[in-house]
Amino acid sequence: MTITADPPPAAQAAGTPKRPRKKALRTTSLFAHGEPMVWLTGGSLVLAVFMIAGLLGLVLWQGGSTFWPGAILHVELADGSAYLGEVASKSSFAPEESRLEALSDEVAERARTELEANGGLVDRFQLRTENFELTNVHYRWIEDYHVLDRSLPEWALLVERNTWGRFYGTPVAFRLDGATIATEPDEVWSRFQEHHDKARARYHARQSLETHEIGAVNRTLEDARLHMRAAELAEGRDSERWRRAEAAYRAAEEEANGAFTRIRREIDALNTENGRYELVLETSDGVEKALALDEVVRIFPANQLGFGGKLSVYLSRWWEFLTADPREANAEGGVFPAIFGTIAMTLLMSLVVVPFGVLAALYLREYAKQGTIVSIVRIAVNNLAGVPSIVFGVFGLGFFCYVIGSSIDEVFFSAKLPNPTFGKGGVLWAALTLALLTLPVVIVATEEALSAVPNSMREGSYACGATKWQTIRRIVLPRAAPGIMTGMILAIARGAGEVAPLMLVGAVKLAPELPVDGVVPFLHPERSFMHLGFHIFDLGFQSQNSEAAKPMVYTTTLLLIAIVVLLNLVAVWIRGRLRRRFQSVHI
């Protein structure tokens, strides 16, 4: 092998031309520039935004359109039956051959023609027929090939009632004292409008007598009985105190009997007057149904409404939803008690969790000596945030209700035992349970806010002669307040949507009394309450008819999201004001 050496530099300079050397190509990994991670992180953000927007859009569309009135459709089927109702949904499906063979020749031929035209599918629609007391069904699926005729009757009426849900029919008569005084649809409608408002006013007057008047008399009587019971427990039945209490109870009982008699006469008079008026409707299959005017919440000829009429019904339904009590097993009516209970419980939870969370974070960050024990406490707090919420519910039921609440009953409400007062679920125990649930969030957020305050500001305060507490109160806490508000926002967002613990410590399907009312002592933290989250669960999984309750699930979900957003916006506004107050301070 011959090895030829390159000529020396001098020789190259003397006359040998220099050959250019190839530069080595330096390749850099694409990952080193970060472009793949930019696309990955950006794409993940876009995907998350689309998912959130899609969820909110679905809830907004479904929940916002629930109360918009639709047309009332009358359909006649090939088997001679007829139905009247609103179209709830439409779909397509592929029927089995055995199902087609069971049809008559004419209907089967129409079905096969539709199958050929639609690529093996047939259309069907879900008709909300209601009239539950007559049919025992709320909805019917009807295939298009069964339908012989469709129409929109001019005088088809939609009736929303206190009980039994909606009713669909056409007006055939209006009765006064059992005698028919109108038979033409327009005249029947005119008579109904003339008397309906007065009948509803009498109905509300009767409701007020049954709830407020009778309730007040019962409370007075119960207070007298409890005084007598307390005297018996304290001094026995032979004491002078018990004899005075017994005499007061007998006097209250006699007065209550007189009040009950008076109230009953007023209620009977209202019922008698309302019983004079009846609206008679005819269903699609020819059955006549007499409806009492005071039981009719809302009625309108859906096929005669223009845009203005539909908008009026839409707004009326929303107003009822926001201000009225539930009816028809929570599937109809309003959710005002649930709105009130949700806001009251969330605010009470915030008032409890923020002070305790801030105090705990202050001790851990400002006072405690950093070491093993403090590290263990921080780890425990972080682990507490991962405990399932139902565990907090079990703890709240066992500790707050059965231990603390029962002890309060034994000391202050022994006369009511064995009926518990605080020894059961209530809005106070629910708020304390959720305060424990959200406490780690507030502690972590507050610690981060406190650590963001530079030590130079603390040292400057100490140099001016301030004590540690004065430094914390005047320097550290004001500048950490926006971060503390961030923790409060996170606590509100989580606490307002929790349901599992509330099912054990106070939330109920229906609470006739609010935690705040006009009865002394005005605040009743021991009372059970309604919650929008539990209301959604009840509608979706415990309703008599899930299809009928599905629109209300979306609407209640929309309302819960709106309330949480509203509470968060208030907290964000407060946080913004706190930040602007200290924006001139350089950190």
C-alpha positions in Angstrom: 0.0 0.0 0.0 1.4 3.4 -1.0 0.7 6.3 1.2 1.0 9.7 -0.5 1.5 12.6 1.8 0.1 16.1 1.1 2.7 18.5 -0.1 4.0 20.9 2.6 2.5 24.3 2.9 5.6 25.8 1.3 5.2 23.7 -1.8 1.5 24.6 -2.1 2.4 28.2 -1.8 5.1 27.8 -4.6 2.8 26.9 -7.3 0.4 24.0 -6.3 -3.2 25.2 -6.3 -5.0 24.7 -3.0 -8.1 22.4 -3.2 -11.1 23.6 -1.2 -12.1 21.4 1.6 -15.6 20.3 2.1 -17.2 21.7 5.2 -18.9 19.2 7.5 -22.7 19.5 7.6 -23.8 20.2 11.1 -27.3 18.9 11.7 -29.4 20.0 14.6 -32.3 17.9 16.0 -35.7 19.5 15.4 -36.5 18.8 19.0 -33.6 21.1 20.1 -35.4 24.1 18.5 -38.6 23.2 20.4 -40.9 23.4 17.3 -42.5 20.0 18.0 -43.3 21.0 21.6 -44.7 24.3 20.4 -47.1 22.5 18.1 -47.9 19.8 20.7 -48.6 22.3 23.5 -50.5 24.7 21.3 -52.5 21.9 19.8 -53.4 20.6 23.2 -54.5 24.1 24.2 -56.7 24.4 21.1 -58.2 21.0 21.7 -59.0 21.8 25.3 -60.6 25.1 24.3 -62.7 23.4 21.7 -63.8 20.8 24.2 -64.8 23.4 26.8 -66.5 25.6 24.2 -68.4 22.5 22.8 -69.6 21.5 26.3 -70.7 25.0 27.1 -72.3 25.4 23.7 -74.3 22.2 24.1 -75.5 23.2 27.6 -76.3 26.7 26.4 -78.2 25.5 23.3 -80.1 22.7 25.0 -80.7 24.7 28.2 -81.6 27.9 26.6 -84.1 26.4 24.2 -86.0 24.3 26.8 -88.7 26.9 27.4 -89.3 27.9 23.8 -92.8 26.8 22.9 -93.2 24.6 19.8 -96.1 23.7 17.6 -98.7 21.1 18.6 -98.9 18.4 16.0 -101.9 16.2 15.4 -101.1 12.9 13.7 -103.4 10.1 12.4 -101.9 6.6 12.1 -102.8 3.8 9.8 -104.2 1.7 12.7 -106.9 4.4 13.3 -105.3 6.0 16.4 -104.6 9.7 16.7 -102.2 11.6 18.9 -101.7 15.3 19.8 -98.5 16.7 21.2 -95.1 18.4 20.6 -92.3 16.9 18.6 -89.4 16.4 21.0 -86.8 14.8 18.8 -86.3 13.0 15.5 -84.0 10.1 14.5 -83.5 7.4 11.9 -83.1 3.6 12.4 -83.1 0.3 10.5 -86.1 -1.8 11.5 -85.8 -5.6 11.7 -87.5 -7.7 9.0 -89.7 -9.4 11.6 -91.1 -6.0 12.6 -92.0 -5.2 9.0 -93.7 -8.6 8.5 -96.1 -7.8 11.4 -97.4 -4.7 9.6 -100.3 -4.6 7.3 -99.6 -4.9 3.6 -100.1 -1.2 2.9 -98.0 0.0 5.8 -95.3 -2.5 5.1 -95.1 -1.4 1.4 -94.7 2.3 2.5 -92.0 1.2 5.0 -90.0 -0.7 2.3 -90.4 2.2 -0.1 -88.9 4.5 2.5 -86.1 2.0 3.2 -85.1 1.9 -0.4 -85.2 5.7 -0.7 -83.2 6.4 2.5 -80.5 3.7 2.2 -82.0 1.1 4.6 -83.2 3.6 7.2 -86.6 4.9 8.2 -87.4 8.2 10.0 -89.3 8.5 13.2 -90.1 11.2 15.7 -90.7 11.4 19.4 -94.1 13.0 20.3 -94.6 14.4 23.8 -98.2 13.4 24.3 -98.5 13.8 28.1 -102.1 13.5 29.5 -100.5 11.1 31.9 -103.6 10.5 34.1 -105.4 9.1 31.0 -102.6 7.4 29.0 -99.9 6.5 31.7 -97.2 7.6 29.2 -95.4 10.9 28.5 -93.8 10.2 25.1 -94.4 8.1 22.1 -92.1 7.1 19.2 -93.9 7.2 15.9 -92.5 5.9 12.6 -93.2 8.0 9.5 -94.6 5.0 7.6 -97.4 4.7 10.2 -98.6 8.3 9.7 -101.5 8.9 7.4 -102.1 12.6 8.1 -100.4 15.4 10.0 -102.0 18.8 10.9 -101.5 21.7 13.2 -105.0 22.3 14.8 -105.8 26.0 15.3 -107.3 25.5 18.7 -104.9 22.9 20.1 -104.1 24.0 23.7 -101.1 23.3 25.8 -101.9 23.2 29.5 -99.3 23.4 32.3 -100.8 22.2 35.6 -99.9 22.0 39.2 -100.1 18.2 39.1 -100.0 15.5 36.5 -97.8 17.4 34.1 -98.9 18.9 30.8 -102.2 18.3 29.0 -102.9 18.6 25.3 -106.4 19.0 24.0 -108.9 21.2 22.2 -111.5 23.3 24.0 -115.1 22.0 23.8 -116.9 23.7 26.8 -116.7 26.1 29.7 -118.8 25.3 32.7 -120.0 27.6 35.5 -121.7 25.9 38.5 -121.9 22.7 36.5 -123.8 24.3 33.6 -122.2 24.7 30.1 -122.1 28.4 29.2 -119.8 28.2 26.1 -119.1 25.6 23.5 -117.4 27.5 20.6 -113.5 27.4 20.9 -113.1 31.2 20.7 -115.9 31.8 23.3 -114.5 29.1 25.6 -111.1 30.7 25.4 -112.6 34.2 26.1 -114.4 32.8 29.2 -111.3 31.1 30.4 -109.2 34.3 30.2 -111.9 36.2 32.0 -111.9 34.0 35.1 -108.4 32.4 35.2 -106.5 35.2 36.8 -109.0 35.5 39.6 -109.0 31.7 40.1 -105.2 31.7 40.4 -105.3 34.6 42.9 -107.7 32.5 45.1 -105.4 29.5 44.7 -102.3 31.5 45.9 -104.4 32.9 48.8 -105.3 29.3 49.8 -101.6 28.3 49.5 -100.7 31.2 51.8 -103.3 30.2 54.3 -102.1 26.6 54.3 -98.4 27.4 54.6 -98.0 30.7 56.4 -101.1 31.0 58.5 -101.4 27.4 59.6 -97.6 27.2 59.9 -97.6 30.2 62.3 -100.3 28.7 64.5 -98.5 25.3 64.6 -95.2 27.1 65.6 -97.0 28.9 68.4 -98.5 25.7 69.7 -95.2 23.8 69.3 -93.3 26.5 71.3 -95.8 26.2 74.1 -95.5 22.4 74.1 -91.6 22.7 74.2 -91.8 25.1 77.2 -94.0 22.6 79.0 -91.6 19.8 78.1 -88.5 21.8 79.2 -90.2 22.5 82.6 -91.0 18.8 83.1 -87.3 17.8 82.3 -85.9 20.6 84.6 -88.2 20.4 87.7 -90.7 17.6 87.1 -94.5 17.6 86.8 -95.1 18.6 90.4 -93.4 21.9 90.1 -95.0 25.3 89.8 -93.1 26.0 86.6 -94.6 23.0 84.9 -98.2 23.9 86.0 -97.7 27.4 84.5 -96.3 26.0 81.3 -99.2 23.5 81.1 -101.8 26.3 81.6 -100.0 28.3 78.9 -100.1 25.3 76.5 -103.8 24.7 77.1 -104.6 28.3 76.4 -102.4 28.2 73.2 -104.2 24.9 72.2 -107.6 26.5 72.6 -106.5 29.6 70.7 -105.0 27.4 68.0 -108.2 25.4 67.6 -110.1 28.6 67.0 -107.5 29.8 64.5 -107.6 26.5 62.7 -111.4 26.7 62.4 -111.3 30.2 61.0 -108.6 29.3 58.5 -110.4 26.2 57.4 -113.6 28.2 56.7 -111.6 30.6 54.6 -110.0 27.7 52.7 -113.3 26.0 52.1 -114.8 29.3 50.8 -111.9 29.7 48.3 -112.2 26.1 47.2 -116.0 26.4 46.8 -115.6 29.5 44.6 -112.9 28.0 42.5 -114.9 24.8 42.1 -117.6 26.7 40.2 -115.4 27.0 37.1 -114.3 24.2 34.8 -112.6 24.1 31.4 -113.5 21.0 29.3 -110.9 19.8 26.8 -111.1 17.0 24.3 -108.1 14.7 23.7 -107.1 13.4 20.3 -108.9 10.1 20.9 -112.2 11.9 21.8 -112.0 11.7 25.7 -113.3 14.8 27.5 -111.4 16.1 30.5 -112.7 18.8 32.9 -109.9 21.0 34.3 -110.3 23.2 37.4 -109.1 26.7 36.5 -107.1 27.1 39.7 -105.0 24.1 38.8 -103.9 25.6 35.4 -100.6 27.4 35.7 -100.3 28.4 32.1 -102.3 27.7 28.9 -102.0 28.9 25.4 -102.9 28.0 21.8 -99.5 27.1 20.6 -100.3 27.0 16.9 -101.7 30.6 17.0 -98.7 32.2 18.5 -96.5 34.5 16.5 -92.9 35.4 17.5 -94.1 37.9 20.1 -96.5 35.4 21.7 -93.8 32.7 21.8 -91.3 35.2 23.3 -93.9 36.1 26.0 -94.4 32.4 26.9 -90.6 31.9 26.9 -89.9 34.7 29.3 -92.8 33.7 31.5 -91.4 30.2 31.8 -88.0 31.6 32.6 -89.4 33.9 35.3 -91.3 30.9 36.8 -88.1 28.8 36.7 -86.1 31.4 38.6 -88.7 32.5 41.2 -91.1 29.7 41.8 -91.0 26.5 43.8 -90.7 23.1 42.1 -93.8 21.1 41.2 -94.6 17.7 39.6 -91.7 15.8 41.3 -89.3 18.7 40.5 -89.7 18.1 36.8 -91.8 21.3 36.4 -92.0 24.7 38.0 -89.1 26.6 39.4 -85.9 26.1 41.3 -85.8 29.2 43.5 -85.2 27.1 46.7 -82.3 25.4 45.0 -80.8 28.7 43.8 -81.1 30.1 47.3 -79.7 27.0 49.0 -76.7 26.8 46.6 -75.7 30.5 47.0 -76.3 30.4 50.8 -74.2 27.3 51.3 -71.4 28.5 49.0 -71.1 31.9 50.7 -71.2 30.3 54.2 -68.5 27.8 53.1 -66.4 30.7 51.8 -66.8 32.7 55.1 -65.5 29.6 57.0 -62.8 28.3 54.7 -61.0 31.5 53.9 -60.2 32.6 57.4 -59.0 29.2 58.5 -57.1 28.6 55.3 -55.3 32.0 55.6 -54.5 31.5 59.3 -53.1 28.0 58.6 -51.0 29.3 55.7 -49.7 32.3 57.8 -48.5 29.9 60.5 -46.8 27.6 58.0 -45.1 30.4 56.0 -44.5 33.2 58.6 -44.3 31.6 62.1 -43.4 27.9 61.9 -39.8 26.9 61.8 -39.1 25.2 58.6 -38.2 21.6 59.1 -39.4 18.0 59.0 -42.7 18.5 60.8 -43.7 21.5 58.6 -42.8 19.5 55.5 -45.0 16.6 56.8 -47.9 19.0 57.4 -47.6 20.4 53.9 -47.5 16.9 52.4 -50.6 16.0 54.4 -52.4 19.1 53.2 -51.6 18.3 49.6 -52.7 14.7 50.1 -55.9 15.9 51.6 -56.8 17.6 48.3 -56.8 14.2 46.7 -59.3 12.5 49.1 -62.6 11.6 47.4 -65.3 14.0 48.2 -67.7 11.3 49.5 -65.2 10.6 52.3 -65.6 14.2 53.5 -69.4 13.6 53.4 -69.1 10.5 55.6 -66.9 12.5 58.0 -69.3 15.4 58.0 -72.2 13.1 58.8 -70.4 11.3 61.5 -68.5 14.2 63.2 -70.6 17.3 62.6 -74.1 15.8 62.6 -73.8 12.8 65.0 -71.2 14.2 67.4 -71.3 18.0 67.4 -75.0 18.3 66.4 -76.2 15.7 68.9 -74.2 17.3 71.7 -75.8 20.7 70.8 -79.3 19.0 70.9 -78.6 17.5 74.3 -77.5 20.8 75.8 -79.8 23.4 74.2 -82.7 21.4 72.6 -83.3 18.6 75.0 -87.1 19.3 75.0 -87.3 18.4 71.3 -85.5 15.0 71.6 -85.7 12.4 70.2 -86.4 14.6 67.2 -83.0 16.1 66.3 -82.5 19.8 65.6 -78.8 20.0 64.8 -78.2 16.3 65.0 -79.1 15.8 61.4 -78.1 17.2 58.0 -78.4 21.0 57.6 -76.9 23.9 55.6 -74.4 24.7 58.4 -72.9 21.2 58.5 -72.9 21.1 54.6 -70.9 24.3 54.5 -68.4 23.1 57.1 -68.0 19.8 55.3 -67.3 21.6 52.0 -65.0 24.0 53.9 -62.9 21.0 54.9 -63.0 19.8 51.3 -61.7 23.1 49.9 -59.3 24.0 52.7 -56.2 22.6 51.0 -56.9 24.8 47.9 -57.0 27.9 50.0 -53.9 27.0 52.1 -51.8 26.2 49.0 -52.9 29.4 47.2 -52.3 31.6 50.2 -48.8 30.1 50.9 -47.8 30.9 47.3 -49.2 34.4 47.6 -47.3 34.9 50.9 -44.0 33.6 49.4 -44.4 36.0 46.5 -44.0 39.0 48.9 -40.3 39.9 48.8 -38.4 39.6 52.1 -37.0 43.1 51.5 -40.4 44.5 52.3 -40.5 42.6 55.6 -37.0 43.7 56.5 -37.8 47.3 55.8 -40.9 47.1 58.0 -38.8 45.5 60.8 -36.2 48.3 60.3 -38.9 50.9 60.9 -39.7 49.3 64.3 -42.8 47.3 63.3 -43.6 44.0 65.1 -44.0 40.8 63.2 -47.8 41.0 63.4 -47.8 44.6 62.3 -45.6 43.6 59.4 -47.9 40.8 58.4 -51.1 42.8 58.8 -49.9 46.0 57.1 -47.3 44.8 54.6 -47.6 41.1 53.8 -51.4 40.4 53.8 -52.4 43.4 51.7 -49.9 42.4 49.0 -50.9 38.8 49.2 -54.6 39.5 49.1 -55.0 39.0 45.3 -53.4 35.5 45.7 -55.7 34.8 48.6 -58.7 35.8 46.5 -57.4 33.4 43.8 -57.7 30.5 46.4 -61.2 31.7 47.3 -62.2 31.6 43.6 -60.9 28.0 43.3 -62.7 27.0 46.5 -66.0 28.5 45.2 -65.6 26.8 41.9 -65.1 23.4 43.4 -67.5 23.7 46.4 -70.5 25.0 44.4 -70.4 22.0 42.1 -69.9 19.2 44.7 -72.9 16.9 45.2 -71.8 13.7 46.8 -71.0 15.1 50.3 -74.2 17.2 50.3 -76.3 14.1 49.8 -75.2 13.0 53.3 -75.1 16.3 55.2 -78.1 18.3 54.3 -79.2 18.5 50.6 -82.7 17.1 50.0 -85.1 16.6 47.1 -87.5 19.2 48.3 -87.1 21.7 51.2 -90.4 23.6 51.9 -88.6 26.0 54.3 -85.6 28.1 53.4 -82.6 28.5 55.8 -83.5 32.2 56.0 -87.0 33.5 56.5 -89.1 36.0 58.4 -89.5 33.8 61.5 -87.5 34.5 64.6 -84.5 33.9 64.8 -84.6 34.5 61.0 -81.4 32.4 60.4 -82.0 28.6 60.6 -78.6 26.9 59.9 -80.0 23.6 61.1 -82.5 23.2 58.2 -82.0 21.0 55.2 -81.8 22.8 51.9 -82.0 22.3 48.1 -79.0 22.4 45.9 -78.8 22.8 42.1 -76.2 20.0 41.8 -78.4 17.6 43.8 -81.4 18.8 41.8 -79.6 17.9 38.5 -78.9 14.4 39.9 -82.5 14.0 41.0 -83.9 15.0 37.7 -81.5 12.9 35.7 -81.6 9.7 37.7 -84.6 9.7 40.0 -87.2 11.3 37.9 -90.4 9.5 37.0 -89.6 10.0 33.3 -86.0 10.7 32.3 -87.0 11.8 28.8 -89.4 14.5 30.2 -86.8 15.6 32.6 -83.9 15.8 30.2 -84.5 19.4 29.0 -84.7 20.5 32.6 -81.4 18.9 33.4 -79.7 21.0 30.7 -81.5 24.2 31.9 -80.6 23.6 35.6 -77.0 22.8 34.5 -76.9 26.1 32.6 -78.2 27.9 35.7 -75.6 26.3 38.0 -72.8 27.3 35.6 -74.1 30.8 35.5 -74.2 31.1 39.3 -70.7 29.7 39.7 -69.4 32.2 37.0 -71.3 35.0 38.7 -69.7 34.2 42.1 -66.3 33.9 40.5 -66.7 37.2 38.7 -67.4 39.0 41.9 -64.3 37.5 43.5 -62.3 38.4 40.4 -63.5 41.9 40.6 -62.4 42.2 44.2 -59.1 40.7 43.3 -58.6 43.2 40.5 -59.3 46.1 42.9 -56.8 44.7 45.3 -54.1 44.4 42.6 -54.7 47.9 41.3 -54.3 49.3 44.8 -50.8 47.9 45.0 -49.8 48.0 41.4 -47.5 51.0 42.1 -45.4 48.9 44.5 -42.4 47.3 42.8 -42.0 43.7 43.8 
